[in-house]
C-alpha cells in the first residue's frame, strides 16, 4: 500500500506541475517492484546492463520505465 500511495502522490504532483510523464529505474530482477509499476501504468522504454559494484546486489539489467500522466 505504501508504494501505491507514493506513486499516486507523484502522479498528482506531476499533474499539478503540468509534467507529461513520470520516470523511474528498476532492476529487472526486482520483479515485485516491476509488477507494481506496470499495474500503475509504467512501461519500459530502455534497458542497460547493470555494471557490477560491491554495493549493488543485482545483476542483469536496469530498466527505465515511464508513465504518461497528462
N, C-alpha and C positions, 0 to 999 in steps of 0.2 A: 503493500500500500504506500510506503514512503516513496519508492521510485516513481510510481504513478503520479503521486502528488507533486513531486519535483518537476516531472515532465509537463504536467498541467500548468504549473506556475510559470515555467519557462515559455510555454506556448502563449500564455496570457500576456506576458511581458513583450514577447515578440510582436503580437498583435497591437499592443499598446504603442509600441515604438514604430510600427509600420514596417517591420522586418519581414521579408518574404519567406525566409527559411530558418530553421534551426539545424545545427550540425553537431555531430559528436563522433568520437572514435571509440571503437570497442574491439577487444581482442576476439578473433573468431572462435577461440576455444571457450570463451565465456558465453556459453550457449544460453544460459538463463537470461542474462542481460540482453543479448541479441534478440531473443524472443520477445522480451518486454518492449524493446524499442520498435520491433516490427509490428507488434499489436497496437502501438500508438502511432503508426503511420510512417515510421522511418524506413528508408530503403537505402541499400548500398549503392554508392556511386564510384568508389575506388577502393583498392586494397594495396597494401605494401607489406613486404616480408618483414617480420619482426627481427630487429638486429639483436643478437644475444647480448645480454647485460646481466650482471650479478643481481641487480635489483628488479629485473623483470622476470617473472615466473611463467611466462607464456612463450610458446613457440608458434610457428605458423605465420598467420597474417593479422595485421591490424586493419580494421575496416572503417572507412569514412562513410558515415550514414547521414542522410538529410531527411527533413520533413518539411513539406510545404505548409505554411501557416496562413498565407493570405490568398 
